[in-house]
Amino acid sequence: MKDRIYTPSKFIVDDVLGLPKGTLLRRYALIWLTFIMSGLFHIVGEVGAGVFFSEDGSFFFYTAQAAAIMVEDLVVYLWNRNDNSEKRVTPRWEAWVGRLWVFLWMAWVTPGWFYPMNRLTSGIPVLPYSPARAILSSNNLTITTAVEL
């Protein structure tokens, strides 16, 4: 699937726009176009599966990932700009800050993408709802999700 999304983005950035290789503008244009196309592919699939176009959250989810990558790049650049060492070992606390950032980011953007799809799953929760409820419940029971609470 990557080639079906990345290759057209690369064509637009390199051949249509002619952005020079190695520049931030090219890097971010590739990121944005790739995630925009991914969002559009997901919209087509989800609308085909029965999610209403007006409530589909996949476009926001995927374009938000591009924004998150750019924020991460900026933070890493600002954090490392005064570091003159050749190869830097990442302290454990920095790795955990990064993991926390990813967890919080995904916890914020994922529900808007999963909630509309959840209504199509016969009441079986989709993450981030409650995997324990899905495992422990029988198929006959209606499962109350966080939205209904």
PATORKE-955671 format. One record per residue (C-alpha): residue number from 1; residue in three letters; y, x, z. Coordinates in steps of 0.1 Angstrom, whole numbers, plus 5000, padded with zeros to 4 digits. Layout:
% PATORKE-955671
<balo resi="NUM" resn="ALA" py="Y" px="X" pz="Z"/>
...
% end
This chain:
% PATORKE-955671
<balo resi="1" resn="MET" py="5000" px="5000" pz="5000"/>
<balo resi="2" resn="LYS" py="5023" px="5029" pz="5007"/>
<balo resi="3" resn="ASP" py="5026" px="5039" pz="4971"/>
<balo resi="4" resn="ARG" py="5034" px="5004" pz="4960"/>
<balo resi="5" resn="ILE" py="5064" px="5004" pz="4984"/>
<balo resi="6" resn="TYR" py="5075" px="5040" pz="4985"/>
<balo resi="7" resn="THR" py="5072" px="5049" pz="4948"/>
<balo resi="8" resn="PRO" py="5097" px="5022" pz="4936"/>
<balo resi="9" resn="SER" py="5121" px="5032" pz="4964"/>
<balo resi="10" resn="LYS" py="5118" px="5069" pz="4953"/>
<balo resi="11" resn="PHE" py="5124" px="5059" pz="4917"/>
<balo resi="12" resn="ILE" py="5156" px="5040" pz="4927"/>
<balo resi="13" resn="VAL" py="5169" px="5068" pz="4949"/>
<balo resi="14" resn="ASP" py="5161" px="5096" pz="4925"/>
<balo resi="15" resn="ASP" py="5163" px="5082" pz="4890"/>
<balo resi="16" resn="VAL" py="5187" px="5053" pz="4893"/>
<balo resi="17" resn="LEU" py="5211" px="5065" pz="4920"/>
<balo resi="18" resn="GLY" py="5205" px="5102" pz="4914"/>
<balo resi="19" resn="LEU" py="5209" px="5112" pz="4950"/>
<balo resi="20" resn="PRO" py="5205" px="5149" pz="4956"/>
<balo resi="21" resn="LYS" py="5173" px="5160" pz="4973"/>
<balo resi="22" resn="GLY" py="5176" px="5174" pz="5009"/>
<balo resi="23" resn="THR" py="5206" px="5152" pz="5018"/>
<balo resi="24" resn="LEU" py="5208" px="5127" pz="5046"/>
<balo resi="25" resn="LEU" py="5221" px="5101" pz="5022"/>
<balo resi="26" resn="ARG" py="5189" px="5104" pz="5002"/>
<balo resi="27" resn="ARG" py="5167" px="5104" pz="5033"/>
<balo resi="28" resn="TYR" py="5183" px="5073" pz="5047"/>
<balo resi="29" resn="ALA" py="5184" px="5055" pz="5014"/>
<balo resi="30" resn="LEU" py="5146" px="5061" pz="5010"/>
<balo resi="31" resn="ILE" py="5140" px="5049" pz="5045"/>
<balo resi="32" resn="TRP" py="5161" px="5017" pz="5041"/>
<balo resi="33" resn="LEU" py="5147" px="5008" pz="5006"/>
<balo resi="34" resn="THR" py="5111" px="5014" pz="5017"/>
<balo resi="35" resn="PHE" py="5114" px="4992" pz="5048"/>
<balo resi="36" resn="ILE" py="5134" px="4965" pz="5029"/>
<balo resi="37" resn="MET" py="5106" px="4964" pz="5003"/>
<balo resi="38" resn="SER" py="5079" px="4963" pz="5030"/>
<balo resi="39" resn="GLY" py="5098" px="4934" pz="5047"/>
<balo resi="40" resn="LEU" py="5099" px="4915" pz="5013"/>
<balo resi="41" resn="PHE" py="5062" px="4921" pz="5008"/>
<balo resi="42" resn="HIS" py="5054" px="4907" pz="5042"/>
<balo resi="43" resn="ILE" py="5077" px="4877" pz="5036"/>
<balo resi="44" resn="VAL" py="5057" px="4868" pz="5005"/>
<balo resi="45" resn="GLY" py="5024" px="4871" pz="5024"/>
<balo resi="46" resn="GLU" py="5035" px="4852" pz="5054"/>
<balo resi="47" resn="VAL" py="5051" px="4824" pz="5035"/>
<balo resi="48" resn="GLY" py="5019" px="4822" pz="5015"/>
<balo resi="49" resn="ALA" py="5000" px="4819" pz="5048"/>
<balo resi="50" resn="GLY" py="5021" px="4790" pz="5059"/>
<balo resi="51" resn="VAL" py="5051" px="4804" pz="5079"/>
<balo resi="52" resn="PHE" py="5083" px="4787" pz="5070"/>
<balo resi="53" resn="PHE" py="5107" px="4811" pz="5051"/>
<balo resi="54" resn="SER" py="5135" px="4801" pz="5075"/>
<balo resi="55" resn="GLU" py="5116" px="4812" pz="5106"/>
<balo resi="56" resn="ASP" py="5099" px="4843" pz="5092"/>
<balo resi="57" resn="GLY" py="5108" px="4874" pz="5112"/>
<balo resi="58" resn="SER" py="5092" px="4901" pz="5091"/>
<balo resi="59" resn="PHE" py="5123" px="4911" pz="5072"/>
<balo resi="60" resn="PHE" py="5143" px="4917" pz="5104"/>
<balo resi="61" resn="PHE" py="5113" px="4935" pz="5120"/>
<balo resi="62" resn="TYR" py="5109" px="4960" pz="5091"/>
<balo resi="63" resn="THR" py="5146" px="4966" pz="5085"/>
<balo resi="64" resn="ALA" py="5150" px="4971" pz="5122"/>
<balo resi="65" resn="GLN" py="5125" px="4999" pz="5120"/>
<balo resi="66" resn="ALA" py="5147" px="5017" pz="5095"/>
<balo resi="67" resn="ALA" py="5176" px="5014" pz="5120"/>
<balo resi="68" resn="ALA" py="5155" px="5027" pz="5148"/>
<balo resi="69" resn="ILE" py="5145" px="5058" pz="5128"/>
<balo resi="70" resn="MET" py="5181" px="5065" pz="5121"/>
<balo resi="71" resn="VAL" py="5190" px="5061" pz="5158"/>
<balo resi="72" resn="GLU" py="5161" px="5085" pz="5167"/>
<balo resi="73" resn="ASP" py="5173" px="5110" pz="5142"/>
<balo resi="74" resn="LEU" py="5208" px="5109" pz="5156"/>
<balo resi="75" resn="VAL" py="5196" px="5113" pz="5192"/>
<balo resi="76" resn="VAL" py="5173" px="5142" pz="5183"/>
<balo resi="77" resn="TYR" py="5201" px="5159" pz="5164"/>
<balo resi="78" resn="LEU" py="5226" px="5155" pz="5192"/>
<balo resi="79" resn="TRP" py="5200" px="5167" pz="5218"/>
<balo resi="80" resn="ASN" py="5189" px="5197" pz="5198"/>
<balo resi="81" resn="ARG" py="5223" px="5208" pz="5183"/>
<balo resi="82" resn="ASN" py="5229" px="5235" pz="5209"/>
<balo resi="83" resn="ASP" py="5193" px="5247" pz="5210"/>
<balo resi="84" resn="ASN" py="5191" px="5282" pz="5193"/>
<balo resi="85" resn="SER" py="5154" px="5288" pz="5200"/>
<balo resi="86" resn="GLU" py="5131" px="5291" pz="5170"/>
<balo resi="87" resn="LYS" py="5103" px="5269" pz="5183"/>
<balo resi="88" resn="ARG" py="5109" px="5246" pz="5212"/>
<balo resi="89" resn="VAL" py="5082" px="5232" pz="5234"/>
<balo resi="90" resn="THR" py="5090" px="5196" pz="5243"/>
<balo resi="91" resn="PRO" py="5090" px="5191" pz="5281"/>
<balo resi="92" resn="ARG" py="5067" px="5163" pz="5293"/>
<balo resi="93" resn="TRP" py="5096" px="5142" pz="5306"/>
<balo resi="94" resn="GLU" py="5112" px="5142" pz="5271"/>
<balo resi="95" resn="ALA" py="5079" px="5130" pz="5255"/>
<balo resi="96" resn="TRP" py="5077" px="5101" pz="5281"/>
<balo resi="97" resn="VAL" py="5113" px="5091" pz="5274"/>
<balo resi="98" resn="GLY" py="5104" px="5089" pz="5237"/>
<balo resi="99" resn="ARG" py="5073" px="5068" pz="5245"/>
<balo resi="100" resn="LEU" py="5094" px="5045" pz="5267"/>
<balo resi="101" resn="TRP" py="5120" px="5041" pz="5239"/>
<balo resi="102" resn="VAL" py="5092" px="5032" pz="5214"/>
<balo resi="103" resn="PHE" py="5077" px="5007" pz="5238"/>
<balo resi="104" resn="LEU" py="5110" px="4990" pz="5246"/>
<balo resi="105" resn="TRP" py="5120" px="4989" pz="5210"/>
<balo resi="106" resn="MET" py="5087" px="4974" pz="5199"/>
<balo resi="107" resn="ALA" py="5088" px="4949" pz="5228"/>
<balo resi="108" resn="TRP" py="5122" px="4937" pz="5216"/>
<balo resi="109" resn="VAL" py="5115" px="4934" pz="5178"/>
<balo resi="110" resn="THR" py="5079" px="4924" pz="5177"/>
<balo resi="111" resn="PRO" py="5080" px="4889" pz="5192"/>
<balo resi="112" resn="GLY" py="5103" px="4877" pz="5164"/>
<balo resi="113" resn="TRP" py="5077" px="4887" pz="5139"/>
<balo resi="114" resn="PHE" py="5046" px="4875" pz="5157"/>
<balo resi="115" resn="TYR" py="5057" px="4842" pz="5171"/>
<balo resi="116" resn="PRO" py="5059" px="4824" pz="5138"/>
<balo resi="117" resn="MET" py="5025" px="4837" pz="5128"/>
<balo resi="118" resn="ASN" py="5010" px="4827" pz="5162"/>
<balo resi="119" resn="ARG" py="5014" px="4790" pz="5154"/>
<balo resi="120" resn="LEU" py="4989" px="4795" pz="5125"/>
<balo resi="121" resn="THR" py="4962" px="4810" pz="5147"/>
<balo resi="122" resn="SER" py="4949" px="4778" pz="5164"/>
<balo resi="123" resn="GLY" py="4964" px="4787" pz="5197"/>
<balo resi="124" resn="ILE" py="4947" px="4821" pz="5200"/>
<balo resi="125" resn="PRO" py="4975" px="4844" pz="5212"/>
<balo resi="126" resn="VAL" py="4986" px="4873" pz="5191"/>
<balo resi="127" resn="LEU" py="5000" px="4904" pz="5208"/>
<balo resi="128" resn="PRO" py="5024" px="4906" pz="5228"/>
<balo resi="129" resn="TYR" py="5013" px="4873" pz="5243"/>
<balo resi="130" resn="SER" py="4983" px="4878" pz="5265"/>
<balo resi="131" resn="PRO" py="4952" px="4896" pz="5252"/>
<balo resi="132" resn="ALA" py="4935" px="4889" pz="5285"/>
<balo resi="133" resn="ARG" py="4939" px="4851" pz="5280"/>
<balo resi="134" resn="ALA" py="4925" px="4854" pz="5245"/>
<balo resi="135" resn="ILE" py="4894" px="4873" pz="5257"/>
<balo resi="136" resn="LEU" py="4888" px="4852" pz="5288"/>
<balo resi="137" resn="SER" py="4894" px="4818" pz="5273"/>
<balo resi="138" resn="SER" py="4870" px="4796" pz="5253"/>
<balo resi="139" resn="ASN" py="4878" px="4784" pz="5218"/>
<balo resi="140" resn="ASN" py="4880" px="4748" pz="5231"/>
<balo resi="141" resn="LEU" py="4909" px="4754" pz="5254"/>
<balo resi="142" resn="THR" py="4945" px="4753" pz="5243"/>
<balo resi="143" resn="ILE" py="4962" px="4785" pz="5254"/>
<balo resi="144" resn="THR" py="4998" px="4783" pz="5268"/>
<balo resi="145" resn="THR" py="5019" px="4811" pz="5253"/>
<balo resi="146" resn="ALA" py="5050" px="4826" pz="5268"/>
<balo resi="147" resn="VAL" py="5071" px="4805" pz="5244"/>
<balo resi="148" resn="GLU" py="5057" px="4773" pz="5259"/>
<balo resi="149" resn="LEU" py="5062" px="4785" pz="5295"/>
% end
